[in-house]
């Protein structure tokens, strides 16, 4: 997971977010509460000019936690925004950005996808 702020005012520092991801107050889950994260999050703070540079720099330890799973040279990346450093294989328009909870209205959000290999 990669987090960045869309505005200049940030409500929480990166250090606080890193600490809360490493020691969450509540169970973290992927989309639904029935899908809790099975392995510890390895939160890191890195600086870079764009997403491609970040994903080239980041290295994760504890691969033995994933023993038994087939290894792949490919990584699936999903992101939103207009970062031109990554090649977009596919863009999906999601209608899930809340506009009004009272009227149950949502606006469009573009979600980009690519399969990253060590060459790209």
Secondary structure by P-SEA (a helix, b strand, c coil): cbbbbccccccccaaaaaaaaacccccccccccccccccccbbbbbbcccaaaaaacccccccccccccccccbbbbbbbcccccccccbbbbbcccccccccbbbbbbbbbbbbccccc
